[in-house]
Amino acid sequence: MCMPKFMIEEDFWSLFPQAIIGIVICRGIDNSIREVEFYEKLLREAAQEAQQHLGMEEFSSNPVVDIYNSISLRYGLPCGGEDVDTFVGDVRLTQANGTEPFLPLGSDDNAPPYEGEIVYKDDAGAI
């Protein structure tokens, strides 16, 4: 399988010249396993630490989302997760033009990003 490229476009760097970007690729993750107690504890602890960073929290019922949300909360570090096998072409971190198609997790309704919003997108639209 050919790995897509991850590119950061100049319009991102013009807004965030000091940003530090990292990418971690994990293979073989079974996202269907749900150990409720483990994830609830992970989120509860992270939410307590997050009070220094955030006033409100919102979580999905998806285990991988719980894990990266807990990391974001615990360390005040934005992070996310995507299924790289679903990307269409290369991935770009850039500003949206506002017309990119986007289907939020668990929805069938198109919700394009706002013009100028920082997004990840591939050849099919916003990710």
MMTF fields as JSON, N, C-alpha, C and O atoms, coordinates in Angstrom:
{
  "mmtfVersion": "1.0.0",
  "mmtfProducer": "UNKNOWN",
  "numBonds": 507,
  "numAtoms": 508,
  "numGroups": 127,
  "numChains": 1,
  "numModels": 1,
  "chainsPerModel": [1],
  "groupsPerChain": [127],
  "chainIdList": ["A"],
  "bondAtomList": [4, 2, 8, 6, 12, 10, 16, 14, 20, 18, 24, 22, 28, 26, 32, 30, 36, 34, 40, 38, 44, 42, 48, 46, 52, 50, 56, 54, 60, 58, 64, 62, 68, 66, 72, 70, 76, 74, 80, 78, 84, 82, 88, 86, 92, 90, 96, 94, 100, 98, 104, 102, 108, 106, 112, 110, 116, 114, 120, 118, 124, 122, 128, 126, 132, 130, 136, 134, 140, 138, 144, 142, 148, 146, 152, 150, 156, 154, 160, 158, 164, 162, 168, 166, 172, 170, 176, 174, 180, 178, 184, 182, 188, 186, 192, 190, 196, 194, 200, 198, 204, 202, 208, 206, 212, 210, 216, 214, 220, 218, 224, 222, 228, 226, 232, 230, 236, 234, 240, 238, 244, 242, 248, 246, 252, 250, 256, 254, 260, 258, 264, 262, 268, 266, 272, 270, 276, 274, 280, 278, 284, 282, 288, 286, 292, 290, 296, 294, 300, 298, 304, 302, 308, 306, 312, 310, 316, 314, 320, 318, 324, 322, 328, 326, 332, 330, 336, 334, 340, 338, 344, 342, 348, 346, 352, 350, 356, 354, 360, 358, 364, 362, 368, 366, 372, 370, 376, 374, 380, 378, 384, 382, 388, 386, 392, 390, 396, 394, 400, 398, 404, 402, 408, 406, 412, 410, 416, 414, 420, 418, 424, 422, 428, 426, 432, 430, 436, 434, 440, 438, 444, 442, 448, 446, 452, 450, 456, 454, 460, 458, 464, 462, 468, 466, 472, 470, 476, 474, 480, 478, 484, 482, 488, 486, 492, 490, 496, 494, 500, 498, 504, 502],
  "bondOrderList": [1, 1, 1, 1, 1, 1, 1, 1, 1, 1, 1, 1, 1, 1, 1, 1, 1, 1, 1, 1, 1, 1, 1, 1, 1, 1, 1, 1, 1, 1, 1, 1, 1, 1, 1, 1, 1, 1, 1, 1, 1, 1, 1, 1, 1, 1, 1, 1, 1, 1, 1, 1, 1, 1, 1, 1, 1, 1, 1, 1, 1, 1, 1, 1, 1, 1, 1, 1, 1, 1, 1, 1, 1, 1, 1, 1, 1, 1, 1, 1, 1, 1, 1, 1, 1, 1, 1, 1, 1, 1, 1, 1, 1, 1, 1, 1, 1, 1, 1, 1, 1, 1, 1, 1, 1, 1, 1, 1, 1, 1, 1, 1, 1, 1, 1, 1, 1, 1, 1, 1, 1, 1, 1, 1, 1, 1],
  "groupList": [{"groupName": "MET", "atomNameList": ["N", "CA", "C", "O"], "elementList": ["N", "C", "C", "O"], "formalChargeList": [0, 0, 0, 0], "bondAtomList": [1, 0, 2, 1, 3, 2], "bondOrderList": [1, 1, 2], "singleLetterCode": "M", "chemCompType": "L-PEPTIDE LINKING"}, {"groupName": "CYS", "atomNameList": ["N", "CA", "C", "O"], "elementList": ["N", "C", "C", "O"], "formalChargeList": [0, 0, 0, 0], "bondAtomList": [1, 0, 2, 1, 3, 2], "bondOrderList": [1, 1, 2], "singleLetterCode": "C", "chemCompType": "L-PEPTIDE LINKING"}, {"groupName": "PRO", "atomNameList": ["N", "CA", "C", "O"], "elementList": ["N", "C", "C", "O"], "formalChargeList": [0, 0, 0, 0], "bondAtomList": [1, 0, 2, 1, 3, 2], "bondOrderList": [1, 1, 2], "singleLetterCode": "P", "chemCompType": "L-PEPTIDE LINKING"}, {"groupName": "LYS", "atomNameList": ["N", "CA", "C", "O"], "elementList": ["N", "C", "C", "O"], "formalChargeList": [0, 0, 0, 0], "bondAtomList": [1, 0, 2, 1, 3, 2], "bondOrderList": [1, 1, 2], "singleLetterCode": "K", "chemCompType": "L-PEPTIDE LINKING"}, {"groupName": "PHE", "atomNameList": ["N", "CA", "C", "O"], "elementList": ["N", "C", "C", "O"], "formalChargeList": [0, 0, 0, 0], "bondAtomList": [1, 0, 2, 1, 3, 2], "bondOrderList": [1, 1, 2], "singleLetterCode": "F", "chemCompType": "L-PEPTIDE LINKING"}, {"groupName": "ILE", "atomNameList": ["N", "CA", "C", "O"], "elementList": ["N", "C", "C", "O"], "formalChargeList": [0, 0, 0, 0], "bondAtomList": [1, 0, 2, 1, 3, 2], "bondOrderList": [1, 1, 2], "singleLetterCode": "I", "chemCompType": "L-PEPTIDE LINKING"}, {"groupName": "GLU", "atomNameList": ["N", "CA", "C", "O"], "elementList": ["N", "C", "C", "O"], "formalChargeList": [0, 0, 0, 0], "bondAtomList": [1, 0, 2, 1, 3, 2], "bondOrderList": [1, 1, 2], "singleLetterCode": "E", "chemCompType": "L-PEPTIDE LINKING"}, {"groupName": "ASP", "atomNameList": ["N", "CA", "C", "O"], "elementList": ["N", "C", "C", "O"], "formalChargeList": [0, 0, 0, 0], "bondAtomList": [1, 0, 2, 1, 3, 2], "bondOrderList": [1, 1, 2], "singleLetterCode": "D", "chemCompType": "L-PEPTIDE LINKING"}, {"groupName": "TRP", "atomNameList": ["N", "CA", "C", "O"], "elementList": ["N", "C", "C", "O"], "formalChargeList": [0, 0, 0, 0], "bondAtomList": [1, 0, 2, 1, 3, 2], "bondOrderList": [1, 1, 2], "singleLetterCode": "W", "chemCompType": "L-PEPTIDE LINKING"}, {"groupName": "SER", "atomNameList": ["N", "CA", "C", "O"], "elementList": ["N", "C", "C", "O"], "formalChargeList": [0, 0, 0, 0], "bondAtomList": [1, 0, 2, 1, 3, 2], "bondOrderList": [1, 1, 2], "singleLetterCode": "S", "chemCompType": "L-PEPTIDE LINKING"}, {"groupName": "LEU", "atomNameList": ["N", "CA", "C", "O"], "elementList": ["N", "C", "C", "O"], "formalChargeList": [0, 0, 0, 0], "bondAtomList": [1, 0, 2, 1, 3, 2], "bondOrderList": [1, 1, 2], "singleLetterCode": "L", "chemCompType": "L-PEPTIDE LINKING"}, {"groupName": "GLN", "atomNameList": ["N", "CA", "C", "O"], "elementList": ["N", "C", "C", "O"], "formalChargeList": [0, 0, 0, 0], "bondAtomList": [1, 0, 2, 1, 3, 2], "bondOrderList": [1, 1, 2], "singleLetterCode": "Q", "chemCompType": "L-PEPTIDE LINKING"}, {"groupName": "ALA", "atomNameList": ["N", "CA", "C", "O"], "elementList": ["N", "C", "C", "O"], "formalChargeList": [0, 0, 0, 0], "bondAtomList": [1, 0, 2, 1, 3, 2], "bondOrderList": [1, 1, 2], "singleLetterCode": "A", "chemCompType": "L-PEPTIDE LINKING"}, {"groupName": "GLY", "atomNameList": ["N", "CA", "C", "O"], "elementList": ["N", "C", "C", "O"], "formalChargeList": [0, 0, 0, 0], "bondAtomList": [1, 0, 2, 1, 3, 2], "bondOrderList": [1, 1, 2], "singleLetterCode": "G", "chemCompType": "PEPTIDE LINKING"}, {"groupName": "VAL", "atomNameList": ["N", "CA", "C", "O"], "elementList": ["N", "C", "C", "O"], "formalChargeList": [0, 0, 0, 0], "bondAtomList": [1, 0, 2, 1, 3, 2], "bondOrderList": [1, 1, 2], "singleLetterCode": "V", "chemCompType": "L-PEPTIDE LINKING"}, {"groupName": "ARG", "atomNameList": ["N", "CA", "C", "O"], "elementList": ["N", "C", "C", "O"], "formalChargeList": [0, 0, 0, 0], "bondAtomList": [1, 0, 2, 1, 3, 2], "bondOrderList": [1, 1, 2], "singleLetterCode": "R", "chemCompType": "L-PEPTIDE LINKING"}, {"groupName": "ASN", "atomNameList": ["N", "CA", "C", "O"], "elementList": ["N", "C", "C", "O"], "formalChargeList": [0, 0, 0, 0], "bondAtomList": [1, 0, 2, 1, 3, 2], "bondOrderList": [1, 1, 2], "singleLetterCode": "N", "chemCompType": "L-PEPTIDE LINKING"}, {"groupName": "TYR", "atomNameList": ["N", "CA", "C", "O"], "elementList": ["N", "C", "C", "O"], "formalChargeList": [0, 0, 0, 0], "bondAtomList": [1, 0, 2, 1, 3, 2], "bondOrderList": [1, 1, 2], "singleLetterCode": "Y", "chemCompType": "L-PEPTIDE LINKING"}, {"groupName": "HIS", "atomNameList": ["N", "CA", "C", "O"], "elementList": ["N", "C", "C", "O"], "formalChargeList": [0, 0, 0, 0], "bondAtomList": [1, 0, 2, 1, 3, 2], "bondOrderList": [1, 1, 2], "singleLetterCode": "H", "chemCompType": "L-PEPTIDE LINKING"}, {"groupName": "THR", "atomNameList": ["N", "CA", "C", "O"], "elementList": ["N", "C", "C", "O"], "formalChargeList": [0, 0, 0, 0], "bondAtomList": [1, 0, 2, 1, 3, 2], "bondOrderList": [1, 1, 2], "singleLetterCode": "T", "chemCompType": "L-PEPTIDE LINKING"}],
  "groupTypeList": [0, 1, 0, 2, 3, 4, 0, 5, 6, 6, 7, 4, 8, 9, 10, 4, 2, 11, 12, 5, 5, 13, 5, 14, 5, 1, 15, 13, 5, 7, 16, 9, 5, 15, 6, 14, 6, 4, 17, 6, 3, 10, 10, 15, 6, 12, 12, 11, 6, 12, 11, 11, 18, 10, 13, 0, 6, 6, 4, 9, 9, 16, 2, 14, 14, 7, 5, 17, 16, 9, 5, 9, 10, 15, 17, 13, 10, 2, 1, 13, 13, 6, 7, 14, 7, 19, 4, 14, 13, 7, 14, 15, 10, 19, 11, 12, 16, 13, 19, 6, 2, 4, 10, 2, 10, 13, 9, 7, 7, 16, 12, 2, 2, 17, 6, 13, 6, 5, 14, 17, 3, 7, 7, 12, 13, 12, 5],
  "groupIdList": [1, 2, 3, 4, 5, 6, 7, 8, 9, 10, 11, 12, 13, 14, 15, 16, 17, 18, 19, 20, 21, 22, 23, 24, 25, 26, 27, 28, 29, 30, 31, 32, 33, 34, 35, 36, 37, 38, 39, 40, 41, 42, 43, 44, 45, 46, 47, 48, 49, 50, 51, 52, 53, 54, 55, 56, 57, 58, 59, 60, 61, 62, 63, 64, 65, 66, 67, 68, 69, 70, 71, 72, 73, 74, 75, 76, 77, 78, 79, 80, 81, 82, 83, 84, 85, 86, 87, 88, 89, 90, 91, 92, 93, 94, 95, 96, 97, 98, 99, 100, 101, 102, 103, 104, 105, 106, 107, 108, 109, 110, 111, 112, 113, 114, 115, 116, 117, 118, 119, 120, 121, 122, 123, 124, 125, 126, 127],
  "secStructList": [7, 7, 7, 7, 7, 3, 3, 3, 7, 2, 2, 2, 2, 2, 2, 7, 6, 6, 7, 7, 7, 7, 7, 7, 7, 7, 7, 1, 7, 7, 6, 6, 7, 7, 7, 2, 2, 2, 2, 2, 2, 2, 2, 2, 2, 2, 2, 2, 2, 2, 6, 6, 6, 7, 1, 7, 7, 7, 7, 7, 1, 7, 2, 2, 2, 2, 2, 2, 2, 2, 2, 2, 2, 2, 2, 6, 7, 7, 7, 7, 7, 7, 7, 4, 4, 4, 7, 7, 1, 7, 3, 3, 3, 3, 3, 7, 7, 1, 7, 7, 7, 7, 7, 7, 6, 6, 7, 7, 1, 7, 7, 7, 7, 7, 6, 6, 7, 3, 3, 3, 3, 3, 6, 6, 3, 3, 7],
  "xCoordList": [0.835, 0.0, 0.884, 1.865, 0.533, 1.276, 0.741, -0.456, 1.644, 1.277, 1.072, 1.925, -0.049, -0.233, 0.784, 1.295, 1.058, 1.918, 1.093, -0.115, 1.759, 1.139, 1.84, 3.038, 1.103, 1.689, 1.046, -0.156, 1.849, 1.356, 1.538, 2.657, 0.437, 0.484, 0.904, 0.783, 1.385, 1.946, 0.934, 1.309, -0.354, -1.345, -1.47, -1.84, -1.169, -1.132, 0.06, -0.084, 1.246, 2.462, 2.397, 2.989, 1.682, 1.574, 0.779, 1.008, -0.156, -0.924, -0.227, -0.334, 0.489, 1.111, 2.574, 2.933, 3.411, 4.807, 5.602, 6.614, 5.169, 5.889, 5.32, 5.779, 4.327, 3.677, 4.655, 5.578, 4.428, 5.197, 4.19, 3.257, 4.381, 3.437, 4.097, 5.25, 3.384, 3.873, 2.825, 1.625, 3.282, 2.382, 2.788, 3.967, 1.816, 2.035, 1.106, -0.092, 1.646, 0.833, 0.796, 1.841, -0.396, -0.594, -1.331, -2.323, -0.865, -1.503, -2.111, -1.642, -3.146, -3.729, -4.552, -4.701, -5.084, -5.896, -7.303, -7.911, -7.827, -9.201, -10.025, -10.015, -10.727, -11.487, -12.86, -13.64, -13.166, -14.469, -14.473, -15.542, -13.312, -13.233, -13.563, -13.021, -14.45, -14.878, -14.723, -15.566, -13.669, -13.457, -13.911, -13.114, -15.176, -15.822, -15.112, -14.873, -14.773, -14.155, -12.817, -12.518, -12.011, -10.707, -10.843, -10.156, -11.732, -11.881, -12.526, -12.15, -13.489, -14.102, -13.09, -13.085, -12.23, -11.189, -10.19, -9.788, -9.799, -8.855, -9.41, -8.703, -10.665, -11.29, -11.517, -11.302, -11.945, -12.181, -10.902, -10.917, -9.789, -8.506, -8.037, -7.558, -8.177, -7.738, -8.605, -8.101, -9.906, -10.806, -10.469, -10.563, -10.079, -9.676, -8.444, -8.38, -7.469, -6.26, -6.533, -5.837, -7.56, -7.843, -8.407, -8.417, -8.87, -9.466, -8.514, -8.956, -7.215, -6.263, -6.222, -5.679, -6.791, -6.751, -8.116, -8.239, -9.146, -10.463, -11.551, -11.412, -12.617, -13.75, -14.818, -15.566, -14.908, -15.94, -15.301, -14.221, -15.979, -15.481, -16.622, -17.78, -16.295, -17.277, -16.585, -15.491, -17.194, -16.565, -17.509, -18.728, -16.947, -17.696, -17.704, -16.966, -18.54, -18.571, -17.58, -17.612, -16.696, -15.699, -14.419, -13.881, -13.89, -12.721, -11.475, -10.796, -11.152, -9.963, -10.143, -9.195, -11.349, -11.633, -11.426, -10.873, -11.861, -11.654, -10.172, -9.77, -9.362, -7.926, -7.304, -6.594, -7.553, -6.887, -7.507, -6.819, -8.794, -9.369, -8.731, -8.485, -8.46, -7.836, -6.425, -5.987, -5.711, -4.374, -4.482, -3.72, -5.432, -5.629, -5.937, -5.379, -6.822, -7.191, -6.044, -5.759, -5.39, -4.339, -3.181, -2.644, -2.803, -1.6, -1.886, -0.955, -3.161, -3.487, -2.913, -2.488, -2.906, -2.263, -3.291, -3.751, -3.665, -4.654, -4.132, -3.014, -4.946, -4.586, -5.853, -6.944, -5.696, -6.842, -6.398, -5.221, -7.33, -7.022, -7.874, -9.052, -7.302, -7.996, -7.602, -6.533, -8.446, -8.161, -7.454, -8.098, -6.141, -5.356, -5.754, -5.503, -6.372, -6.795, -7.975, -8.3, -8.621, -9.769, -9.405, -10.254, -8.164, -7.764, -7.812, -7.481, -8.228, -8.239, -7.107, -7.251, -5.994, -4.825, -4.071, -4.175, -3.317, -2.502, -3.329, -4.419, -2.796, -3.477, -2.758, -1.529, -3.553, -2.99, -3.583, -4.783, -2.743, -3.179, -3.188, -2.142, -4.355, -4.489, -5.739, -6.467, -5.98, -7.218, -8.29, -8.018, -9.5, -10.618, -11.085, -10.995, -11.59, -12.201, -13.698, -14.371, -14.226, -15.62, -16.56, -17.746, -16.049, -16.905, -16.548, -17.162, -15.556, -15.148, -16.258, -16.81, -16.594, -17.549, -16.953, -15.754, -17.797, -17.351, -18.527, -19.586, -18.33, -19.332, -18.811, -17.892, -19.377, -18.929, -19.168, -20.067, -18.36, -18.476, -19.896, -20.423, -20.516, -21.854, -22.968, -24.125, -22.656, -23.674, -23.634, -22.593, -24.783, -24.855, -25.054, -25.208, -25.052, -25.289, -23.982, -23.099, -23.863, -22.681, -22.623, -23.603, -21.468, -21.266, -19.931, -18.947, -19.878, -18.601, -17.98, -18.695, -16.654, -15.992, -16.216, -16.596, -15.969, -16.054, -14.878, -13.791, -15.085, -13.988, -12.917, -13.224, -11.677, -10.565, -10.287, -9.254, -11.195, -10.976, -9.796, -9.645, -8.974, -7.847, -8.392, -9.06, -8.097, -8.613, -7.545, -6.56, -7.787, -7.077, -7.987, -9.195, -7.445, -8.278, -7.482, -6.26, -8.227, -7.632, -8.315, -8.973, -8.162, -8.733, -10.257, -10.886, -10.867, -12.322, -12.983, -14.196, -12.238, -12.832, -12.168, -11.063, -12.846, -12.305, -12.368, -13.278, -11.382, -11.299, -11.775, -11.795],
  "yCoordList": [-1.182, 0.0, 1.252, 1.33, 2.197, 3.457, 4.422, 4.705, 4.907, 5.843, 7.227, 7.703, 7.892, 9.256, 10.207, 9.969, 11.262, 12.314, 13.193, 13.344, 13.773, 14.742, 16.069, 16.2, 17.045, 18.337, 19.454, 19.437, 20.403, 21.576, 22.758, 23.093, 23.376, 24.448, 25.771, 25.98, 26.633, 27.914, 28.77, 29.512, 28.676, 29.499, 29.11, 29.945, 27.865, 27.46, 28.114, 28.708, 28.003, 28.549, 30.064, 30.623, 30.732, 32.193, 32.569, 33.628, 31.708, 31.958, 31.449, 32.058, 30.328, 29.675, 29.343, 28.17, 30.351, 30.085, 29.307, 28.691, 29.321, 28.609, 27.22, 26.544, 26.795, 25.508, 24.352, 24.391, 23.337, 22.099, 20.991, 20.785, 20.285, 19.254, 17.882, 17.71, 16.927, 15.552, 14.593, 14.85, 13.509, 12.497, 11.14, 10.788, 10.388, 9.023, 8.131, 8.398, 7.084, 6.133, 4.821, 4.25, 4.342, 3.08, 2.126, 2.502, 0.92, -0.112, -1.183, -1.416, -1.821, -2.954, -2.604, -3.437, -1.411, -1.004, -1.556, -1.394, -2.209, -2.697, -1.685, -1.683, -0.839, 0.244, -0.212, 0.601, -1.507, -1.993, -2.481, -2.671, -2.683, -3.157, -2.003, -0.904, -2.267, -1.193, -1.638, -2.367, -1.209, -1.46, -0.203, 0.683, -0.152, 1.051, 1.653, 2.86, 0.836, 1.362, 2.034, 3.091, 1.421, 1.982, 3.354, 4.298, 3.466, 4.733, 5.802, 6.972, 5.413, 6.383, 6.94, 8.141, 6.074, 6.512, 7.427, 8.458, 7.038, 7.838, 9.238, 10.23, 9.315, 10.613, 11.411, 12.622, 10.75, 11.443, 12.094, 13.251, 11.343, 11.894, 13.034, 14.058, 12.849, 13.901, 15.146, 16.268, 14.949, 16.097, 16.905, 18.132, 16.235, 16.946, 17.795, 18.945, 17.243, 18.006, 19.107, 20.122, 18.894, 19.844, 21.166, 22.146, 21.213, 22.441, 23.629, 24.775, 23.358, 24.451, 24.909, 25.974, 24.115, 24.44, 24.774, 25.655, 24.059, 24.165, 24.327, 23.88, 24.958, 25.09, 24.05, 23.706, 23.54, 22.557, 21.394, 21.528, 20.246, 19.073, 18.409, 18.498, 17.756, 17.013, 15.779, 15.882, 14.626, 13.377, 12.565, 12.693, 11.735, 10.782, 9.445, 9.258, 8.512, 7.177, 6.228, 5.028, 6.734, 5.923, 5.835, 6.876, 4.603, 4.454, 5.217, 5.809, 5.224, 5.951, 7.443, 8.137, 7.936, 9.351, 9.656, 10.703, 8.761, 8.951, 9.072, 9.917, 8.224, 8.24, 9.554, 10.185, 9.987, 11.226, 12.457, 13.463, 12.41, 13.521, 13.611, 14.71, 12.462, 12.494, 13.065, 13.765, 12.77, 13.343, 14.854, 15.612, 15.286, 16.725, 17.43, 18.489, 16.846, 17.454, 17.451, 18.469, 16.312, 16.165, 17.134, 17.726, 17.291, 18.073, 19.414, 20.157, 19.734, 20.988, 21.02, 22.065, 19.849, 19.664, 19.145, 18.012, 19.932, 19.453, 18.22, 18.219, 17.184, 15.999, 15.315, 15.583, 14.437, 13.728, 12.429, 12.072, 11.729, 10.46, 10.248, 10.607, 9.681, 9.416, 8.047, 7.536, 7.456, 6.183, 6.48, 6.858, 6.31, 6.665, 5.847, 6.264, 4.686, 3.865, 4.462, 4.008, 5.471, 6.097, 7.379, 7.958, 7.837, 9.079, 8.918, 7.864, 9.981, 10.019, 10.952, 12.173, 10.384, 11.192, 11.61, 10.978, 12.68, 13.177, 14.03, 14.49, 14.232, 15.017, 16.35, 16.412, 17.416, 18.756, 19.429, 19.327, 20.112, 20.967, 22.369, 22.89, 22.986, 24.24, 24.985, 24.522, 26.129, 26.862, 26.363, 26.122, 26.213, 25.778, 26.919, 28.092, 26.544, 27.569, 27.672, 28.558, 26.763, 26.814, 25.974, 25.876, 25.366, 24.548, 23.064, 22.256, 22.697, 21.3, 20.463, 20.851, 19.33, 18.454, 17.885, 17.616, 17.706, 17.132, 16.426, 17.02, 15.144, 14.385, 14.137, 13.338, 14.806, 14.589, 13.14, 12.474, 12.665, 11.316, 11.06, 11.812, 9.995, 9.622, 10.366, 10.247, 11.139, 11.917, 11.621, 11.266, 11.775, 11.644, 13.0, 13.081, 14.065, 15.409, 16.141, 16.184, 16.713, 17.492, 18.753, 19.489, 18.99, 20.17, 20.795, 20.618, 21.525, 22.1, 22.994, 23.633, 23.042, 23.944, 25.394, 25.691, 26.282, 27.71, 28.134, 27.565, 29.116, 29.662, 30.194, 30.947, 29.808, 30.249, 29.362, 29.516, 28.425, 27.496, 26.581, 26.152, 26.287, 25.371, 23.946, 23.525, 23.21, 21.845, 20.939, 21.378, 19.65, 18.636, 18.302, 18.16, 18.172, 17.765, 16.908, 17.002, 16.077, 15.251, 15.644, 16.682, 14.821, 15.179, 15.095, 15.604, 14.455, 14.32, 15.393, 15.578, 16.104, 17.135, 17.22, 16.713, 17.867, 18.007, 16.669, 15.868, 16.447, 15.178, 15.429, 14.509],
  "zCoordList": [0.0, 0.0, 0.0, 0.739, -0.814, -0.893, 0.163, 0.227, 0.968, 2.029, 1.438, 0.69, 1.757, 1.255, 1.878, 2.973, 1.172, 1.711, 2.631, 2.45, 3.623, 4.513, 4.261, 4.512, 3.77, 3.417, 4.23, 4.495, 4.612, 5.317, 4.371, 3.984, 4.011, 3.024, 3.648, 4.855, 2.816, 3.26, 4.013, 4.921, 3.644, 4.352, 5.832, 6.658, 6.169, 7.574, 8.261, 9.33, 7.644, 8.265, 8.414, 9.337, 7.511, 7.646, 8.893, 9.478, 9.303, 10.525, 11.781, 12.845, 11.657, 12.811, 12.527, 12.431, 12.394, 12.015, 13.062, 12.726, 14.312, 15.371, 15.663, 16.583, 14.885, 15.145, 14.993, 14.179, 15.792, 15.701, 15.429, 16.205, 14.335, 13.898, 14.015, 13.62, 14.545, 14.635, 14.094, 14.184, 13.544, 12.995, 13.545, 13.542, 14.013, 14.48, 13.667, 13.579, 13.08, 12.312, 13.067, 13.38, 13.359, 14.07, 13.153, 12.529, 13.069, 12.242, 13.139, 14.254, 12.646, 13.343, 14.565, 15.459, 14.632, 15.773, 15.604, 14.546, 16.643, 16.644, 17.418, 18.649, 16.713, 17.318, 17.801, 18.297, 17.662, 18.089, 19.536, 20.118, 20.115, 21.498, 22.434, 22.305, 23.365, 24.26, 25.703, 26.226, 26.337, 27.757, 28.495, 28.803, 28.76, 29.269, 30.471, 30.505, 31.449, 32.665, 32.373, 32.928, 31.504, 31.164, 30.522, 30.913, 29.532, 28.824, 29.691, 29.615, 30.509, 31.404, 32.397, 32.67, 32.942, 33.878, 33.173, 33.712, 31.968, 31.173, 30.936, 31.113, 30.539, 30.277, 31.556, 31.576, 32.611, 33.881, 34.405, 34.826, 34.377, 34.844, 33.956, 34.443, 32.651, 31.73, 31.87, 31.809, 32.058, 32.211, 33.455, 33.439, 34.53, 35.741, 35.483, 35.917, 34.782, 34.466, 33.452, 33.419, 32.618, 31.543, 32.038, 31.293, 33.258, 33.764, 33.629, 33.556, 33.596, 33.396, 31.942, 31.645, 31.031, 29.603, 29.021, 28.17, 29.487, 28.862, 29.905, 31.043, 29.51, 30.401, 30.154, 31.07, 28.933, 28.609, 27.876, 27.3, 27.901, 27.202, 26.451, 26.857, 25.375, 24.606, 24.058, 23.504, 24.198, 23.778, 22.917, 23.026, 22.067, 21.264, 21.992, 22.959, 21.529, 22.134, 21.465, 21.737, 20.593, 19.872, 20.699, 21.074, 21.01, 21.893, 21.445, 22.284, 20.151, 19.708, 19.935, 20.305, 19.716, 19.971, 21.443, 21.779, 22.335, 23.769, 24.092, 24.892, 23.465, 23.747, 23.307, 24.09, 22.063, 21.657, 22.3, 22.475, 22.658, 23.419, 24.8, 25.297, 25.429, 26.751, 26.671, 27.583, 25.589, 25.392, 25.212, 25.812, 24.383, 24.174, 25.487, 25.773, 26.283, 27.559, 28.552, 29.183, 28.689, 29.695, 29.443, 30.38, 28.177, 27.874, 27.203, 26.892, 26.975, 26.294, 24.896, 24.404, 24.256, 22.953, 21.962, 22.103, 20.969, 20.009, 19.272, 18.756, 19.229, 18.451, 17.985, 18.488, 17.026, 16.476, 15.865, 15.921, 15.287, 14.661, 13.438, 13.422, 12.442, 11.186, 10.66, 10.996, 9.849, 9.197, 7.877, 6.899, 7.847, 6.659, 5.439, 4.308, 5.65, 4.514, 3.763, 2.666, 4.335, 3.667, 2.935, 2.258, 3.054, 2.383, 0.867, 0.325, 0.205, -1.256, -1.671, -1.609, -2.089, -2.432, -1.182, -0.131, -1.318, -0.216, 0.741, 0.4, 1.94, 2.972, 3.131, 3.166, 3.226, 3.376, 4.608, 4.866, 5.357, 6.459, 5.89, 5.503, 5.835, 5.113, 5.559, 6.437, 4.956, 5.205, 4.235, 3.058, 4.746, 3.907, 3.021, 3.383, 1.844, 1.004, 1.289, 0.761, 2.127, 2.546, 1.708, 2.021, 0.646, -0.214, -0.162, -0.858, 0.661, 0.749, 1.376, 2.405, 0.779, 1.443, 2.73, 2.8, 3.743, 5.01, 5.672, 5.876, 6.007, 6.749, 8.155, 8.334, 9.159, 10.535, 10.958, 10.443, 11.894, 12.422, 12.904, 13.723, 12.393, 12.808, 12.113, 12.516, 11.072, 10.371, 8.872, 8.32, 8.235, 6.778, 6.114, 4.895, 6.911, 6.395, 6.129, 6.986, 4.943, 4.585, 5.447, 5.554, 6.057, 6.903, 6.526, 7.244, 5.412, 4.963, 6.029, 6.801, 6.075, 7.026, 6.613, 5.481, 7.566, 7.262, 6.396, 6.501, 5.552, 4.759, 5.709, 6.634, 5.486, 6.312, 7.508, 8.159, 7.817, 8.934, 8.602, 7.458, 9.587, 9.384, 9.383, 10.327, 8.309, 8.149, 7.572, 6.978, 7.775, 7.021, 5.853, 6.041, 4.661, 3.54, 2.572, 2.462, 1.883, 0.83, -0.482, -0.553, -1.512, -2.81, -2.83, -3.758, -1.813, -1.766, -0.912, -1.012, -0.08, 0.762, 2.109, 2.304, 3.043, 4.402, 5.11, 4.894, 5.958, 6.707, 8.121, 8.939]
}
